Amino acid sequence: MRLALEGGAYVSAGRLLDDLWGADSGNTHLNTLQSKVTMLRRAFSDPTIVTSRGAGYALAVTPAGVDALAASEGAAEASRLSARGDHQSAADLSAATLRLYRGEVLVAAGDGPWVGPHRARLEEVRAELVELHLTSRLRQGDVDTLIGDLGAAVTTYPFREALWELLITALYRAGRQAEALATYQRVREVLATELGLDPGPRLQQLERLILEQDTSLGVPVGSVMGSDQRAGNLPSMTADLIGRAAELATLTELVFCERLVEIVGPGGVGKTATAIAVGRTLALADQSNISGVWLARLENATTADDVVEVLIAAMNSPGGESALLERLRSTAGLVILDNCEHVLDGAASLAVRLLDAAPALRVLCTSQVPLGVEGEIVFELSPLALADAATLFTRRATAQRRTPTSATDVNGVLRICRSLDGLPLAIELAAARTKTLSVEDLTRRLDDRFAVLSDPSSRRPERRRSLRSTISWSYDLLFPDDQRGLWALATFAGGAPLAAVEFVLEALDVPAASTIDVVSRLANRSLLIVDENSDGPERAAGGGELARRAVRYRVLDSIRAFAIEAMTEAGMLEPARAAHAGWFAAAASTSTAGVRSARQAQHLDFARVERANIDAALAWSLTSDPLLGLAIVNGFGWAWVVLGDSRGASRILAALEAAGDTAEPRDRASALLLAGWIEASTGSLELARSHIAAAAELTELTDDPELQARCSYYLAYVVSHSGEFRRAMELTAHSSKIYDDLHRPWDQAASWLFAARAAISAGDQQRSIETTEEVQRWVGTLDDPWLHVRRDAILGELARIQHRFDDAVLHLKRAAERSRRLGFQQTAAYQMASLGRAQCLAGSYDAGLATLELAVAHAEEIGDVRLAALTRVHLGRALRAVGQVARARAILEIASEWHRNFGGGEQAALGECLLATLDAAEGLPGAADHLASLLDKARTQGDSDVQVLALDALGRVALSAGDHATALRLCDSADERMRAGTHFLTSLDRADARWVKAHGPAVPGRRAGSAPRRPATQP
């Protein structure tokens, strides 16, 4: 090595003796030197490569053949290229030259005095190459991907002011002026603390130019965060993603171009953080066609069904998988399935179904192993490079007020990061400890700890052993109360509010007063994550009143798994889960009353935010305390009704099955009623009927009049969805009569609401007025916003059937806007549909069409496919009325297909009739017979709208066959039916009648397309 560093020049024996054995050695080691030269010659295939002349030796190589010398030549040439303005070539050459360096310089040379100058010179060359490479990239405009590399460079070379200049300039050009100025303050502090110096003139001038926003620095780009956010549920990042610029750029391009991309790698490597960063980049990029990004965390999923339900919950999409797929069908969005390795088959199957159903959708998965799906693009995420790992450690340590700056500290950081294999989780846990330990102390303890916990005989991968060792080390340093704090936090799915953690900690024998200190210490050690942007609610222990809080606590997945194992070994898992379930059962006990009060919004937020925890509490209860599980579903059932949470029915039925006959008949009946309501709201009408019938049978065992009344008006709600409005009126009359003898104002108001809806839908003017008056009387005594908006909607529907169309529009618009504002998604969608119909009746067809289209979109977005079908019927009717026949047919066919597949539903007959009228107009065979069948059924059921349209269409068929008399008679019958009262039709809807009267023989005194005048004596 000593000869190679001279690049072929002869080195005297005396100099070699002095360098290798010291100046005082004289000729003592001359024989040793000659022996080593002989050994060196034997080591080469060509012995003549080592030459001698006089009393000196040389290695017959050119400078280009020695990496150390080639590095110096490369640096000089890269500098010349940069000076000529050839920045691309300078960047390429400096990068290639830097690859000659492999770790520390001249490691094999030892620590002799002669090595120092060579090592210092080569380190200086490396620093120059780094500076040249980064400068060339900056001059080419490479800003975004450069910042991370510059951060690593100033960490490695903290006293090279030129690198700090580059970093500050890059931050400014990236639109991050505040960070640029903060970085200037950082270098000023480093120089003052370590060297007692101020920044040089160039750095000081750079700060002034940034403050003045001088154009000589280049134009800063607009802040990306100023872009419009797209739809989705990505969490806000609390820290920059470090060392992943290249991976982020590659993955962003892959997801933009490919449909299924998977990030695979070991646990703790940062797959989730990288996936979120990819999603955010695509969501904020102006050129991206991604319409929304949804993150589904699968850490708590155990089955294929769970995988689907997690995505449904993440997208807040009631209605099951079919509704989810329908919602995504035309969406150019991105779904991130995070942590797939433990539910590989379920995640792979769901990814395929999503991509098959939605041609414009993209799926990004994170997993420790590929899904094994045909066409997948697998991207392996490797541990951080050493420089990036050091930057990550330094950033996190700086946040703890300890900045590694000395040479000893920097080398210690490198040793820590190298020992931890560059895994971000392990590095962050280590950096969190610098608040109380020096880097030197941490290095020593971490090395010792790995030696103690290393298990060469284990069959687990090395990465698992290393990560587990890091977590175990952190865990062992905790106070006993803090260890139990991790246990408590690990009990929760998706995080928890402080009061819930406090409640479970008490069950683990930690005093409630200690909870804040425990959580604070865990947060200081980076062992839990504080989500400060969550707008979820907080609840007092034991189910007290709700109060809004912004902070929730959760632990990383690996730490959670470790804590559960530790808790299991200590025999405390069951007590913790029992306390967890008990806390949510206490919350459930006040949920229904809260949802039916002025504090409705807070209680609904609780049920929404804590969905995963409620499911976890229920899952434990099903096997360990079934009666508690039944109490949980009965408590939260009404919240699920108002939220439109379609999964509520399956939760309730699971609890019922677990409890069996051990539960009280009243509790079982209440659960069946709630399940029936939710099933009816999602279109499962037959299932809803059967469950309400079962509840009615149980009611006979209780002799409970309130329960009997509830069975009646719940069934009224169900049969109304099938168009059985007279039956619904009878049922609500029965329930209201029972409530007259009970003090149940909320149930009385609900019963009258459904009575009014049934009367209005049946076209019973007198009964509609009477029931609406009762609605106003009872709802006026209550503070339930959900009832109030439904009351407003009833007033609008009453105004509609009374032909006060402008009033109807005002009432329904107010109801829809308030429902949307309060988060009643299903109710808002229904009221938008009603508003669209009212606008059409008021003659505002353009506004009505727009509102109906919005209502369909909203219904699909929330997964209410039943409502989407109903609204499509009216949208198709309105499109046909304004002459958009082809589009009307397409819309109506979608609605009718759903009605056929799900056994009918409200307005199913009207949709089928509208399609039949289109068939008749086109002269399709069988259309007349179909219309006649629909007419007979409509007469039996009293469906005025279907009768009018069927009669008009049959008239058109008759006129087309040349039977003028029959055509006019049928249209006259339709006129009479129209006068008797229809729900949604205007003269514009009667296209067939207008055609008959335009093409048939003239009738004295009648204008084409008009109905005959009503005789003066007719009431």
Disulfide bonds with the S-S distance in Angstrom:
none
